[in-house]
Amino acid sequence: MIQKTSDEQFLAMLDIHVVAPFRLLRAASDYLRETAKQEIAAGQCVMRKVVNITSISGTDGNPGQAGYAAGKAGVIGLTKTLAKEWGRYNVNVNAVGFGLIQTRMTQPLSPDGKINLGGKDIPIGVQPAMLESIAAECPLGRIGTPEEAAGAVLFFCSPLSDYVTGEVLICSGGFHF
């Protein structure tokens, strides 16, 4: 909860979830723009794709995730802005917003589930009762698989999305917080 979130924790979430993508995209900017200018001058139209990753925490908010939700909401703003800036360079910029997907971070919480970050053991996982509750509230009755998550990203990487930019595709099985 926000009252228990330190500045350090909040800023770490922003660094990971919005500052890092910003820096990566900024680093790619010169290449994308210059290559597109050359192609356009040669009469070519090559569509390039950027797929950012956000979350339903960023679109809907989620108690106990102020930093994470703020970072993921920031990714949406970054996506929509770059779609407008880079459209003239034939770059589609979209985002996929995930609900609960089966990963090591969403495994059932256990004493063994932790990662070491900067010398600190950080528990990872989700309370089993919460996993059951989310699955029960999800219209599809379960949490998503990594393959299903990849399918949403694949759509934005394919020519099927050549006229789609600045959008967020929610991949949550219909679940929203």
N, C-alpha and C positions, 0 to 999 in steps of 0.2 A: 504494500500500500504506500501511497505517496509520503505519508508521515514517517515511514520507515526507510525511505529511499534516500541515500546520501547523494551529494553532488557527484561524487566519484562514480557511483553506480549509474546515475542518470546519464552523465557524460559518456561513460563507457558504452552504453546502449546507443547513444547518438553516433559515436565514433564508428561503431561496428555497422550499424544499420543505415546510416545516411551519409556520413562523411566519407567512408571508404568507397561506396559506389560513386559519389560525386568525384572523388579524386581519380578513380579509374576512367570514368567517362571524360573527364577533362583531359587526361593523358591521351585518350584516343581521338580527341577532337581534331587536332591538326591533321592527322592521317585521314580521317573520314572526310573532312571538308576538302582537303587538297586533292584527294583521289577522285571525289565526286566532281569537282570542278573540271578536272582533266577529262573525265568520262563525258560530262555534259558538253564540253567543247568539241569532243569527237563524235557527238551525236548518239552517245550510248546512254541507256538508262539501266543502271545496276542498282537494285534495291538492297540495302543493308538493314540489318535488324539488331536492335537492342532490346533485350528483355530483362527488365528489372524485377526483383522479387520483393513483394510486400506481403501483407497478412491481413486477415479480417480484423486483427487487433488494430491495424492502422486505419481501416475503414469504419469499424464499429466501436472501437475502444474495448478495453477489457480490464476489470478490476485487478489491481496488483501488477499492472504492466505499463505504468506511466512512461517509462523510458523507452521500452520496446515499441509501444503503440505510437509514441511521438516520432521515433525514428522511422517506422514503417509508413506513417502518414507523410513524413518528409520525402520518402521515396516516391510517393504518388505525385507530390508537387514537382519534384525533379523530373519525373517521367513526362508529365504534361507540359512542362516548360521546354524540355529538350525536343519533344515532338514538334513544337512550334518553331524552335530555333533550327532544327536539322531537317525539317521536311523538304526544304528547298535543295537539300543535298541527297534526296532520295533515301533517307534513313527513317525507318519506322521505329519509333520508341514507344514501347508498351510495357505493362507490368502484369504479373500474375500475382494475385492475392490468395494465399493459401489459408485454409482452415487447418484442422488437425490432420497431419500427415504422419504416417508411421516412420519415425526416425529415432536415432539414439536419444534425442532430446525429449521425445514424447513417449519413451518406453515407460512402463510402470515404475514408479519410484521404488528404489531398493537401497539397502546399505552399501552395496557395491557400485551403484550408479553414481559416478562422480568423475570430474575431470580436474586436472591440476592446471591452474592458470596463475602464473606469476608467483608460484610457491604456495598458492591457496587451493585447498580442495573445495570444489564447488559441486554440490549435489546436482544431478541432472535427472530429469524424469518428471512424471506427472502422477499425482495421487490416483491409485487405481479406481477409486469411487468417482473421481472427476472424469476419467476416461470412459467409464461405463455411462455416466450421465450424458456426456457429449454424444456418444454413440447412440444412446436412446433418443436424444433430441434431434439428431441429424435425420433429415428426411430419408436418406439412403440407409439409415440404421447402422452405420459403421464409420470408422475413420478411414481416410484415404491411404492408398499405397504410393510408394515412390514412383511406380510406373504410371499411375494416374496423374500424379503431379507433373511428371515429365511430359505427358501428352499435352497438357495445357501450354507448356513452354514451347513444345514442338510446333503447335499451331502458329504461334507468333514468329517462329523461325522459318516457316514455310511460305511459299508464294501465295497460299490461300489468304494470307493477311497483308498482301501488298497494298491494300487501300484502307488499312486499319492502323491508326496511330494515335497516341495520346490516351489509350484506353487501359482499363484495369479489368482483367478477366478473373472473376472470383472462382476458385477451385476449392470448394468446401463441402461438396455433397449436399449443398443447400443449408448447411448449418451457419448460423450467425449468432454472435454473442448477444 
